[in-house]
Amino acid sequence: MRRIGLVLAAALVACEAAVAPSPTPIPSPIPTASVTPPFASPPPIVAREETPRLLLSIPYAPPTFDGLGVTATRIGGVTPRGPRSLAVDENDRIYIWDRARLRVVVYTGGKFERAISLPYVEQEADALLVDRDRLYLRAGSYLSGTIEYVIDAATGALLRATSTDAGSIYPRRRTTPQPSPTHDTFGTDAAKLDYRYTSVGQGPNSLYERVDLGRGVLAYAVEPAPEKLIDAYARADGALFELAADYGGVGSVYVYAVLAPSAAPGPSSSTVPATAPVAFGRPVPDRLTATLAGAGSIDLDARSRTAVWWLASLVKERTDLAVAPQEPLLVARWNDGSRIEVVVSGGLLFTDGKIYLGPATVYEQLAAYSLAAPARLSELASRGATVRIADLPGVQRALTAAEIAELRASLSKGFSVSEGELPFMLEFPFPMYE
């Protein structure tokens, strides 16, 4: 019995040990997730005001080769007009489209450097842009679309001409600022910042602004020449320049630095590939002769032949127009013996019994420019010359050898201008010239 009691007691102790509750575990502290404060909003941009400074002042008078031309007054209240557009390269060379003389004039350090003749460009072209060794110009046409030109800045050769129907070939957006009480965005830089112009009552409160569309105005400047604005140019590095001029072709032309560069310039655009134009299904002719009644004929040089063919490559055939019976302006010949004659009437071209319409209207302008080149006139004068005054009959006579030498010396100092810079004929019964 005693043994049984001991066994039972041991069993009870074992059972109690088995059912005794385990101590409640002490909970571990739960790690608290760190709370990151929300990003602080960037401080508001305080637009920086900048002060324009005058870089260049070019008087219209007296007319000189290193100056800028101005078109003459025209019937119907057309006032004289000076240069049309400007650009400035990364070395601060200033390029001005001198429409009266069909050229781009280059100034360095405030002094004339050179002139690039462009007789194949429409006189009312604008939106000049310089990118490395390339110049760009754009000309609207009332006939058929808009032309964009890519030009070799060293030689003035036309490298490419396109119609904007296929999209712009400019390396970045470039237009001409328009006076408007609302913001007029006219260009971008390499960083894609916008440049806009706001005209306030045509007075001293008109502004230029550099704008980040996501953040606001970064910098601004008051227009330096109220009521004289011609053009403004945003360079790739953000520097902004203005072209201004006194009204009516009297006074001077001015170039201002408006905003300082905002950043290092981005990479230049890729070089325009060298291609050759094709017009009327034919390559550039080996010989292209231009003839103007009363002025003679001339074989155009390689640069002019290529320019004519680029412009002709933009035409489209029309079947709803009648052929005009005229003498051909151009005769194109190839070394294989083939040839075509091209009759020109503004933007209409007639050849091989077909009619074409294109945006270019400068074919006669280019022919006249070549025929009236001072070097050609000097060479012709060496063979003899005659003086004749239409209003004074009986004074016609041959020039003496001394007079011819003086004439040639004068021509050697001459330079070509467009018809727009010359006095213009008036309708009868007015005198022949103003």
C-alpha positions in Angstrom: 0.0 0.0 0.0 2.8 2.3 0.9 4.4 1.6 -2.5 1.1 2.3 -4.3 0.7 5.6 -2.5 4.2 6.8 -3.5 3.5 5.9 -7.1 0.2 7.8 -7.0 1.8 10.8 -5.5 4.5 10.8 -8.1 1.9 10.5 -10.9 0.0 13.4 -9.5 3.1 15.6 -9.4 3.9 14.6 -13.0 0.4 15.5 -14.1 0.5 18.9 -12.5 3.8 19.6 -14.1 2.3 18.6 -17.5 -0.7 20.9 -17.2 0.9 23.9 -15.5 0.5 26.9 -17.7 3.7 28.3 -19.3 4.6 31.9 -18.4 3.2 34.6 -20.7 5.9 35.7 -23.1 7.0 39.3 -22.9 6.2 40.9 -26.3 9.2 42.2 -28.2 8.9 45.8 -29.2 7.5 46.2 -32.7 9.9 48.3 -34.8 8.3 51.5 -35.9 8.7 52.3 -39.6 10.6 55.6 -40.1 8.4 58.3 -41.5 10.1 60.3 -44.3 8.8 63.8 -44.5 7.3 64.7 -47.9 9.6 66.4 -50.4 9.7 70.0 -49.9 8.4 71.9 -52.9 11.1 73.8 -54.8 11.3 77.4 -53.9 9.5 79.7 -56.3 11.6 81.0 -59.2 12.5 84.6 -59.0 12.9 85.8 -62.5 16.2 87.6 -63.1 16.0 91.0 -64.9 18.8 91.7 -67.3 19.9 94.9 -69.0 20.3 95.0 -72.8 23.4 96.5 -74.3 24.1 97.9 -77.7 26.6 95.8 -79.8 26.4 97.4 -83.2 25.1 100.5 -84.9 25.3 100.8 -88.7 24.1 104.0 -90.4 22.3 103.7 -93.7 24.0 106.7 -95.2 26.2 107.0 -97.1 25.6 103.8 -99.0 28.8 101.7 -98.8 29.8 98.1 -99.5 30.2 97.4 -95.7 26.9 99.0 -94.8 23.3 97.7 -95.2 21.0 98.5 -98.0 17.4 99.8 -97.9 14.7 99.3 -100.6 13.4 102.4 -102.3 9.9 103.9 -101.8 7.3 102.3 -104.0 4.0 103.3 -105.4 1.0 102.7 -103.2 2.6 103.9 -100.0 5.3 101.2 -99.7 7.9 102.7 -97.4 11.7 101.9 -97.6 12.7 98.7 -95.8 16.1 97.7 -94.5 17.5 94.4 -93.2 15.1 91.6 -92.4 16.7 89.1 -90.0 19.8 88.4 -87.9 21.7 85.5 -86.3 24.7 85.4 -84.0 27.1 82.4 -83.8 28.9 81.0 -80.8 31.9 83.3 -81.5 29.7 86.4 -81.4 29.8 87.0 -85.1 26.7 88.9 -86.2 25.0 87.8 -89.4 22.3 90.1 -90.9 20.1 89.3 -93.9 20.4 92.4 -96.1 17.4 91.9 -98.3 17.9 95.0 -100.4 21.2 93.6 -101.6 20.4 89.9 -101.5 23.2 89.0 -99.1 24.1 88.1 -95.6 26.6 90.6 -94.1 28.9 89.3 -91.3 30.3 91.6 -88.6 33.0 90.7 -86.1 33.9 92.9 -83.1 31.7 95.6 -84.5 33.5 95.7 -87.8 32.6 94.4 -91.3 34.1 91.0 -92.0 32.5 89.8 -95.3 29.3 89.6 -97.3 27.8 86.3 -98.6 25.8 87.0 -101.8 22.5 85.0 -102.0 20.7 86.1 -105.2 18.7 82.9 -105.3 16.9 83.7 -102.0 13.5 85.4 -102.0 13.9 89.1 -100.9 11.3 88.8 -98.1 13.0 85.7 -96.5 13.5 85.8 -92.7 14.2 83.5 -89.7 18.0 83.5 -90.3 19.7 80.9 -88.2 23.4 79.9 -88.0 24.5 76.4 -86.9 28.2 75.6 -87.2 29.1 76.2 -90.9 25.5 76.3 -92.1 23.0 79.2 -92.6 19.2 78.7 -92.7 16.6 81.0 -94.2 12.9 80.7 -94.7 10.7 82.4 -97.3 6.9 82.3 -97.5 5.3 82.2 -101.0 1.9 83.5 -102.0 2.0 80.9 -104.8 2.8 77.5 -103.3 4.0 76.9 -99.8 7.2 78.0 -98.0 10.8 77.4 -98.9 13.6 76.6 -96.4 17.2 77.1 -97.5 20.3 75.4 -96.2 23.4 77.4 -97.2 27.2 76.9 -96.9 28.3 79.9 -94.7 31.7 79.9 -96.3 30.8 79.9 -100.0 27.2 80.9 -100.1 26.4 77.7 -102.1 22.8 76.4 -101.7 23.2 72.9 -100.2 19.5 72.1 -100.0 16.1 73.7 -100.6 12.8 72.1 -99.4 9.2 72.9 -99.2 7.8 73.0 -95.6 5.0 70.6 -96.7 7.5 67.9 -95.7 8.3 69.5 -92.3 11.0 72.0 -91.2 14.7 71.2 -91.7 15.8 73.8 -89.1 17.8 72.4 -86.2 15.6 74.1 -83.7 12.4 76.2 -83.7 12.9 79.7 -85.1 10.4 82.3 -86.1 10.2 86.1 -86.0 8.6 87.8 -82.9 5.3 89.4 -83.6 4.1 92.5 -81.7 1.2 91.1 -79.6 -0.3 91.8 -76.2 -0.2 88.1 -75.6 2.9 86.0 -75.2 4.5 85.3 -78.6 6.9 82.4 -78.5 9.5 82.8 -81.3 12.3 80.3 -80.6 14.0 77.8 -78.4 17.6 77.1 -77.3 19.5 73.8 -77.1 18.1 73.2 -73.6 14.5 73.4 -75.0 13.9 76.7 -73.1 11.4 78.9 -74.8 11.8 82.6 -75.7 8.8 84.9 -76.0 8.0 88.5 -76.7 5.1 90.4 -75.2 4.2 93.8 -76.6 2.7 96.2 -74.1 1.1 99.2 -75.9 4.1 99.5 -78.3 5.9 101.2 -75.5 8.8 100.9 -73.0 7.1 98.0 -71.1 7.4 95.4 -73.8 9.4 92.3 -72.6 11.5 89.5 -73.7 11.4 86.4 -71.5 13.3 83.1 -71.2 10.7 80.5 -70.0 10.8 77.0 -68.6 7.3 75.7 -69.4 7.3 73.6 -66.3 8.7 76.2 -63.9 7.9 79.6 -65.2 9.9 82.7 -66.3 13.7 82.4 -65.6 14.9 85.7 -66.9 13.5 88.8 -68.7 14.6 92.1 -70.2 12.7 95.2 -71.3 12.8 95.7 -75.0 15.7 98.0 -75.8 14.3 99.8 -78.9 10.5 100.3 -78.6 8.8 100.6 -82.0 12.0 99.7 -83.9 11.9 95.9 -83.5 12.8 93.9 -86.7 13.8 90.5 -85.4 15.1 88.7 -82.3 17.4 85.6 -82.2 17.8 83.0 -79.5 21.2 81.3 -79.7 21.7 77.7 -78.8 23.3 78.6 -75.5 20.4 80.9 -74.5 21.8 84.2 -75.4 19.2 86.5 -76.9 19.8 89.3 -79.5 17.6 91.9 -81.1 17.8 93.6 -84.5 16.2 97.0 -84.7 16.2 99.9 -87.2 15.0 103.4 -87.5 11.8 103.8 -89.6 11.8 104.6 -93.3 15.3 103.7 -94.1 16.7 106.9 -92.5 19.0 106.7 -89.5 20.7 103.4 -88.4 20.4 99.7 -87.8 21.0 98.4 -84.3 22.0 95.1 -82.8 21.5 94.5 -79.0 22.5 91.8 -76.6 19.3 91.3 -74.6 19.8 88.2 -72.4 23.1 86.6 -71.4 23.8 82.9 -72.1 21.9 80.5 -69.8 24.0 77.4 -70.2 26.7 75.8 -72.3 25.6 75.3 -75.9 24.3 71.8 -76.7 25.7 69.6 -79.5 25.3 71.1 -82.9 22.9 69.4 -85.3 24.1 66.8 -87.7 25.6 68.0 -90.9 23.2 68.3 -93.8 24.0 65.4 -96.2 25.5 66.4 -99.5 22.9 65.6 -102.1 22.3 66.8 -105.7 19.0 68.2 -106.9 16.9 66.6 -109.6 14.4 68.7 -111.6 12.2 67.7 -114.5 13.7 64.2 -114.1 17.2 65.5 -114.9 20.3 66.2 -112.8 22.0 69.6 -112.6 22.8 70.7 -116.2 26.4 70.9 -117.3 25.6 74.3 -118.9 22.8 76.7 -118.0 22.3 79.8 -120.1 20.1 82.7 -118.8 18.8 85.3 -121.3 17.1 88.6 -120.5 15.7 90.8 -123.3 17.8 93.9 -123.6 20.5 92.7 -121.2 22.0 89.7 -123.1 22.9 86.2 -122.2 25.2 84.6 -119.7 26.3 81.1 -118.8 25.6 80.7 -115.0 28.4 79.4 -112.8 28.3 76.1 -111.0 26.9 77.7 -107.8 24.0 79.4 -109.7 23.2 76.3 -111.8 22.9 74.2 -108.6 20.7 76.9 -106.9 18.4 77.1 -109.9 18.0 73.3 -110.0 17.3 73.1 -106.3 14.5 75.6 -106.6 13.1 73.9 -109.8 13.1 70.6 -107.9 10.3 72.0 -105.7 7.8 72.5 -108.5 4.7 70.3 -109.1 3.1 69.7 -112.5 -0.2 71.5 -113.2 -2.6 70.5 -115.9 -5.2 73.3 -115.4 -3.1 76.1 -116.7 -2.4 77.4 -120.2 1.1 77.6 -121.7 2.3 81.2 -122.1 4.0 82.0 -125.4 7.3 83.5 -124.3 11.0 83.3 -125.0 12.8 80.9 -122.7 14.7 82.5 -119.8 16.8 79.4 -119.3 18.4 76.8 -121.6 19.8 73.8 -119.9 22.4 71.5 -121.7 24.1 68.3 -120.8 27.3 66.8 -122.1 25.3 63.9 -123.7 23.9 66.5 -126.2 20.4 66.8 -124.7 18.9 70.1 -123.8 15.6 71.7 -122.6 14.3 75.2 -122.7 12.5 76.7 -119.6 10.1 79.5 -119.9 9.6 81.4 -116.6 6.7 83.5 -115.4 7.1 84.2 -111.7 6.6 80.8 -110.0 5.4 79.1 -113.2 7.8 77.1 -115.3 7.0 75.8 -118.8 9.2 73.1 -120.4 8.8 70.1 -122.7 5.1 71.0 -123.2 4.3 70.7 -119.5 3.5 73.4 -116.9 4.9 73.4 -113.4 4.2 75.6 -110.3 6.6 76.1 -107.4 7.2 78.4 -104.5 10.3 80.1 -105.9 10.0 83.3 -108.0 13.6 84.4 -108.2 14.8 83.0 -111.5 14.8 86.3 -113.3 16.3 88.0 -110.2 19.2 85.5 -110.3 19.7 86.0 -114.1 19.7 89.8 -113.7 22.1 89.6 -110.8 24.6 87.6 -112.9 24.2 89.8 -116.0 24.8 93.0 -114.0 27.7 91.8 -111.9 30.4 94.6 -111.8 33.1 92.2 -112.9 31.1 91.3 -116.0 30.3 94.9 -116.8 34.0 95.9 -116.4 35.0 93.1 -118.8 32.4 94.2 -121.4 33.5 97.8 -121.1 37.1 96.9 -122.0 35.8 96.1 -125.5 34.4 99.7 -125.9 31.4 101.6 -124.5 28.9 104.2 -125.6 27.2 106.8 -123.5 23.5 107.6 -124.3 21.0 109.7 -122.4 17.4 108.8 -123.4 16.0 112.3 -122.6 18.8 114.1 -124.6 18.8 113.0 -128.2 21.9 113.7 -130.1 24.4 113.2 -127.3 25.2 109.6 -127.9 28.9 109.0 -128.5 31.6 106.4 -127.9 33.7 106.8 -124.7 37.3 107.6 -125.1 40.0 105.3 -123.8 40.6 107.5 -120.8 36.8 107.5 -120.0 36.6 103.7 -120.3 39.6 103.3 -117.9 37.8 105.6 -115.4 34.5 103.6 -115.9 36.3 100.3 -115.3 38.0 101.7 -112.2 34.6 102.8 -110.8 33.1 99.4 -111.6 35.8 97.7 -109.7 34.6 99.4 -106.6 30.9 98.6 -107.3 28.7 96.0 -105.7 25.5 94.4 -106.7 22.1 95.4 -105.3 18.6 94.1 -105.9 16.1 95.8 -108.1 14.4 96.8 -104.9 17.2 99.2 -103.9 17.0 101.0 -107.3 14.7 103.9 -108.2 11.5 102.4 -109.6 9.6 103.3 -112.7 6.3 105.1 -112.3 3.3 104.8 -114.5 2.8 107.3 -117.3 2.4 110.2 -117.5 4.9 110.5 -114.6 8.6 110.8 -115.4 10.4 107.5 -116.1 12.3 107.6 -112.8 11.5 109.0 -109.4 
